[in-house]
Amino acid sequence: MTDAQTIASRFMQALNERDFDTIGQFLDEDVALDSMTGQRTIGAGPLRTAVMSYLRHFDETFGDIVLMHDAFGQRVAVDVTARGTYRESMAGFPKPATRPILSPASSSSNSRMVP
């Protein structure tokens, strides 16, 4: 694995463990995340807050993780399957249902993550 893939793998592990302090250690101030809600979040602090807010609404874990990288190993994309429960209403989404969530999801990083 490239360094970027190793960092992305550890990030996903910390995300599944809800270890927000570790997540913060991986992020540089210019990190950007384009989420499934259509929102772009820029910066380590705002990204940490956005992830915590998202997980308040969607109690998910991420599995079936596939890590991809560019030819230089600097850009990483993560393809995952999200499993969990939509437990609290979120703007732009329907009301929560009682059935579990199972959906493909992906994320990419065009910014530098700190090793």
Helices and strands as residue ranges (DSSP letters): H 3-16, H 20-26, E 32-34, E 40-42, H 44-57, E 58-69, E 76-86, E 101-109
